[in-house]
């Protein structure tokens, strides 16, 4: 399996950040790089010098455990030797080619490998460069296959940075300001979230309130169902805090799709390739989508690669829809992806995910009882989220998430802090239990530090 790190942990972890070299470089970046923040405003106030396995080292020599994982793009840790060897050999052999025009064998071979393990019914692969491009292609395929203009999406989802992907997304209003009116054709409804159900019905939420809203409100008052191409959904929301829909939701959503001949498109850009403990999150509910988007960790962290998997129905109805591009489906990326997929599926990686998931549940599961600032802990495989709440008001508290994040960095752990009050982790799927346990200790200790400062 070639763990992303062995049991050795570089000491010390963390330190005062930003260090002097990071501070100077962040100041320079703020001057010349669009969107870069000065050192005192940066969410992660370090400048990366190197990555090895699951350890980040900054330019000041500080070491950190990596719970960002390239936002899920390095499922086997940084610089996995076999994945990188496959990518390097591919670059030497094939260089760069527009494979839409000059085909190369690795594309066909990897497409077959991918379809062999994908949910049944998916029979073709269109290659793209990233998750955003995969989403764009899926949108074209949905409309091209059905001839219908409207697509249903969900609040809290994130699908990419292009105009269409931003219009499809509804993560936070500030991310989409000034764009949505330029890309009509999307209908947004609440994501099924038992912990924060917007419908506020009595009893536990089984998600059918959302499907009832789609059927009885949206399709009655706003858009007739025969004008809707289908549903575009993350099977587990990542950016919104690792939200997992109840099983009843999937049953009723499937019925809606069958009744109205809607396509079901799954965005597995972040959940795919083992992140949730199954190779694809669809497997948790035995879902059989018409279209599925993959990217991020698809190539094992070696080179950019995205893919859109589709059914015969979609493929045969969209032969005139153009996909891909100059850098889509590079042979070297496909060789790296094939090696990464082989490691994940045959060398006990998913068993390791199950081991670490159990460790996380044991370590973090009690925080809702023991810490006054933790309202929820959500763990599915190595998709982790801790939600923070203001103990005085009972409301979600993004400022406490930010404080925990800063404590974690000082203590040697870099994870993902968002503006919805979550602290999230996307660690390598092959991280050693020893290193993972150290990360859990740092997170728990940092939560305790912040809670103690409030008393």
Secondary structure, 3 states (H helix, E strand, C coil): CCCCCCCCCCCCECCCCCCHHHHHHHHHHHHHCCCCCCCCCCCCCCCEEEEEECEEEECCCCEEEECCHHHHCCCCCECCHHHHHHHHHHHHHHCCCCCCCCCCHHHHHHHHHHHHHCCCCEEEEEEECCHHHHHHHHHHHHHHHHCCCEEEEECCCCCCCCHHHHHHCCCCHHHHCCCHHHCCCEEEECCCCHHHCCCCCCCCCCCHHHHHHHHHHHHHHHCCHHHEEEEEECCEECCCCCEECCHHHHHHHHHHHHHHCCEEEEECCCCCCCCCCCCCHHHHCCCCCCEEEECHHHHCCCCCCEEEEEEHHHHHHCCCCCCCCCCCCCHHHHHHHHHHHHHHHHCCHHHHHHHHHHHHHHHHCCHHHHCCCEEEEEEECCEEEEEEECCCCCCECHHHHHHHHHHHHHHCEECEECCCCEEEECCCCCCCHHHHHHHHHHHHHHHHHHHHHHC
